Amino acid sequence: MRQIQRVFWCALMLAFAAWCVQAFRLDLAQLSLSPILRSWDVVLLATFFSLLNYAARAVRWQSYLARLGHRMSVGFAALTYTAGFAFTLSPGKVGEMTRARYYAPLGIPVADVAAAFFIERLMDLLAMLVLALLILTISDRYSIAIWGAAALIATALALLAALPWPAVAQALQASTRVPRTLRASLIGAAVTLAAARVLLRPGTLLFGFAIGLAAWGLEGLGLGLLGSLFPPVHLDFVAGLGIYAVAVLIGALSFLPGGLGSTEAVMTALLVTQGFTFPQALLITIVCRVVTLWFAVGVGWGAIYALRRQAPAVVAPWQ
């Protein structure tokens, strides 16, 4: 069944990619790789910013697990964290939870890993929301989506802090009205949210938010750098940060795998408003996604390989 699921998702992704190429074939024909070859150092620097993003978030991940009572070396935490990137093309990035398989031999419960993952995603969304506010300096086109995301994040934080999740889990365990399969899922969610409350202390929240702001800000700066591929048009870093944040935020809210399609469409449209032609904006968007999203997927598979080489007995996520 797992093999069938993997084949299905791979086929779906290939079909989606083929559709994109078909839909934009005339525009893609206008693209020239000469700006990339001419400014390869800019592309390399944007890629380095992505690496700094991963490193900062890996440090935060190790800190979250330590606050939950699970201490480990920086190297192991970084490898297991980035291994999850191999499955980042899942809706809401939930595929990254496969990294929990590496912690099972250490006795770390899935609920704690899920709690760290949930707070991490929440802080990332909050950081992206703050960065997205910068877009309001050049356009109010996506203001509804931005304030909608703010309302969702505020609601999630309020519910997480206010509800007595341990009591909710106990009530669900004692309930006979809820179907067994659904009850098990709800109990697991309640246990996870109960564990996540440990990470809601002001200092921990501020630390996680600051890391997210710096990490995603670096990738936003990378987009600003890529704007220099076409010297006649000037893309300042504030605009680059705002455009990147809005595009990624809308991609996350779309719940499409990796935000594919929605992120690219928004990023390209906003770049066009800054004076780039459509082919130029599309090329910048494609390069940006290669050095951020697709580079992360490659780093993830590299981390999985490194973990298998270091400890062959470690269970791989696909086993």
ROSETOR-628884 format. One record per residue (C-alpha): residue in one letter; x, z, y. Coordinates in steps of 0.001 Angstrom, whole numbers, plus 524288, in hexadecimal, padded with zeros to 5 digits. Layout:
N
AXZY ...
This chain:
319
M800008000080000 R80B218033580971 Q8116F7F62280673 I8049E7EF5180983 Q803557F6DE8164C R811327F34A81A6F V80EEE7E4E981746 F801FC7E54A81EA3 W807EE7EB1582B02 C813A57E1D582A82 A80A7B7D642828F5 L8020E7DB2B83423 M80DDE7DCB083D11 L812DF7CF1683999 A805777C95583C0F F804BB7D03684935 A812477CB5684CE9 A80E927BD7F848F2 W802447BE6C8512A C80A267C2EA85CF8 V813CA7B7B785B6D Q808997AE1185A02 A801637B38F865C7 F80D5E7B32386E83 R8143A7A742868B4 L813CF79F9787589 D818E97AB1487D57 L8234B7AE2B87318 A827EE7A01D873F6 Q82B1B7A28E88249 L833C07AE3B87F29 S8425A7ACEE88084 L84C337B63F87A8C S856667B308884CF P852EA7BEDE88D67 I8555F7C7CB881AD L862507C14887E75 R866487C1C188CB9 S862D37D02F88E2F W865DF7D55688091 D86BFB7E19088681 V85EE77E51088CDC V857FD7E3BA87FC0 L862857EC1187962 L860EA7F6AD883B6 A8521B7F6B3881C9 T8547B7F8538732D F85D90803BF875EC F852C880A2687DE7 S84A108090D871F6 L8546680FFB869CF L854D181AF5873D0 N8460081BBC872B8 Y846E781DB7863F9 A851CC827B986544 A84A5882FEE86F38 R83DED82FDC86715 A8458A8337285AC9 V84ADD83F76861C4 R83D088432286590 W8389A8413F85770 Q8432184A6285270 S83F1E8545C85CBA Y830D0853A2858B5 L833F7855CB84A5D A83CF28612A84E0D R831FB8677E855DD L8297786636849CC G833D886D918421A H83B0A8622583BCB R84929860C784017 M851838552583C28 S85D9284DDD840BD V85C9A8445A84C0B G861308393284353 F856E183B4D838DD A84C2883D50842F8 A85017830D384A15 L850A3828B483DA5 T843A982D8A83861 Y83D4A82C0C845AB T841E381E26847E1 A83E7781AA4839C3 G8305881BD783E04 F832668107D84789 A832608073C83BF0 F823B08096F83B59 T8211180A0B849ED L818B97FDAD8490D S80D4F805BB8442A P8015D8091284C78 G804C1814BD854F8 K81233814A584E6C V80C9381D65843BD G8155A8164583A14 E820A181E0083FDB M81B46829BB83865 T822178241682C72 R82DEF82BC9830FA A826FF837BB82B63 R82B688332081DE4 Y839718368E8218B Y835C384484824F6 A82E1C847928189A P83A6E84B35810BB L83DC4854DF81B94 G830B985BBB81A2A I82BBA8574E82766 P81CED855BD8267C V816908491382AA0 A80DF3850BF83421 D819F0854E283C02 V81F4C846F583C58 A811E7842118407A A8113684C9084AFE A81E5884862850A9 F81A1883A2484FEB F80D2B83CF0856C1 I813548446086216 E81E1283A3186322 R8142882F2E8646B L80C4B8372886E2E M8184B839AC876B1 D81C2582B58875CF L80EA08274087A4A L80F318310888570 A81C9982C0F88989 M8180581DED888E9 L80C0A821A4890DD V814658276C89BBB L81D2E81B6E89BB0 A811368129989B8C L80CB5818A28A861 L817EB811358AEC0 I8106D804928AC6A L80678809048B68B T810CF806448C0F1 I80FA37F7AF8BE18 S802547F5F78B78C D7F6077FDA08B46B R7F1B47F4258A9DD Y7F3AA7FDDE89EC3 S7EFE080A4B8A5E8 I7E3D180C5389D4D A7EC0D80BBE890E6 I7F60C8151E896C6 W7EC1181F4B89AD0 G7E4F081D8F88DF3 A7F189820A8886B8 A7F37A82C8288F85 A7E5F88318788BE9 L7E8A482FB587D5E I7F5AA836DC87E09 A7EFE884205885FA T7E4B28435687C48 A7EE038436C870B7 L7F67E84E04876D0 A7EAA68564187A6D L7E4CA8557286CC4 L7F1E68582C86678 A7F4138645186EB0 A7E62E8699086ED3 L7E0CF8682D86110 P7E4698725585699 W7E9C08689E84CC0 P7ED538728B84212 A7DF478777E8425C V7DA5C869758421B A7E296866C8835FD Q7DD41872F682F38 A7CF5086F5C832AD L7D137861C382D16 Q7D6E18675182086 A7CADD86FEC81ECF S7C14C8652282239 T7B97B85E888177F R7B1FE855438204B V7BD7F84C6A8237C P7C11584281818C5 R7CD5E8466381169 T7D59B83A9881566 L7D1F983BDB823B7 R7D3BD84AA38233F A7E19D8494481E0C S7E52383FFD82930 L7DEFC848CF83369 I7E5E3854CE82DF7 G7F2DB84D9582E73 A7F05F849BA83C98 A7ECA0857B58404B V7F8E585D44839B5 T8013785338840D4 L7FB2C8567684E03 A7FCEC864F784B5B A80B6C8629684901 A80C2285A048552B R808018656385DD0 V8159286B3C85BF8 L81A9985F9D863C9 L81110861E186EFE R8192686C59875A5 P81C1786889883C2 G82AC486770881B8 T8294085F1187590 L81F278565487C10 L8279D8548A88820 F833848517A87FC0 G82C188478687799 F8261F8411E88390 A8333C8404E88AA8 I839A5839F987ED3 G82E748304C87DA9 L82F0582D1688C21 A83DAC82AA388BA0 A83D4D8233287EBA W8324F819EA88232 G8374D818CA8900C L843E18132F88A84 E83C758086A88377 G834D1805CD88FEF L841B68045989722 G845907FAC688C88 L839FD7F23F89045 G83E4E7F32189E73 L84BBB7EE5289A6E L845FE7E315892AB G83EEA7DEC789EF8 S84C427DAC18A433 L84CBD7CFC189A1C F846777C7618A4BF P84DD37CA7A8B17A P844757C3B78BB06 V83A1D7CDDF8B7A6 H83CA57DC3B8BA4F L836B27E6B98B18D D839CE7F4358B6D8 F83B707FF798AD55 V82F25806988B1CB A826FE7FA988AEAD G82E3E7F8D78A1D0 L82B83806E089DD8 G81D34805B38A161 I81B407F8B089A84 Y821EB7FD4F88E1E A81A6180A1188DBB V80D14803CC88FFB A80F877F945885C6 V814028030087B69 L8092780C9987EC7 I7FE948024287D58 G804F97FDAA870D3 A8046280B8B86B81 L7F61380D1886F6B S7F2B780025868DC F7F6FA805F085BB7 L7FC297F8A1857AB P808887F93484F3D G813787FBF7858DC G80A407F7EF863CF L80D177E9D585FE8 G805FB7E01986847 S800407E99287217 T80D617EECA876DA E813117E11F8782E A8070A7DBE887F2F V806E47E6EA88944 M815907E69D88B7B T815B37D7E588D64 A809F87D83189688 L80FF37E2D089F09 L81D057DBC889FAE V816047CF938A467 T810427D78F8AF9B Q81E417DAB68B3A3 G8218E7CC628B5E5 F826647C7EE8A89C T821157BB678A2DB F819A87BCF989626 P824DF7B7C688D99 Q82E7A7C0D58949B A825807CC9C89317 L823287C955884CC L831BE7C8468820E I834757D560888B5 T8296B7DB85880D9 I82E587D605873F6 V83C4B7DA9D87688 C837527E80287AAC R82F647E98086E37 V83AE97E504865F1 V844317EF2F86BC1 T83A037FA0686B16 L82FB67F89386068 W836917EF77856E8 F843D07F5BE8590F A83D8C802D785597 V8384D7FD16848E4 G845ED7F84284575 V84BFB80571848B6 G8419C80BDB8402C W84506803CA83443 G8536780653836DA A850AF814FF836DE I84948813E7829F9 Y854DD80CC7823FE A85E50817058294E L8562D822118239E R855D681B8681664 R8648C8196E816BF Q867308279D81A69 A85DBF82D84810A4 P858B8823F880652 A84F9F82E8F8010F V8480482EC680DD9 V83AB88288D80BF8 A8390C81C0F813A8 P82C8281AA981B90 W827C280F218138C Q82944815E880661 
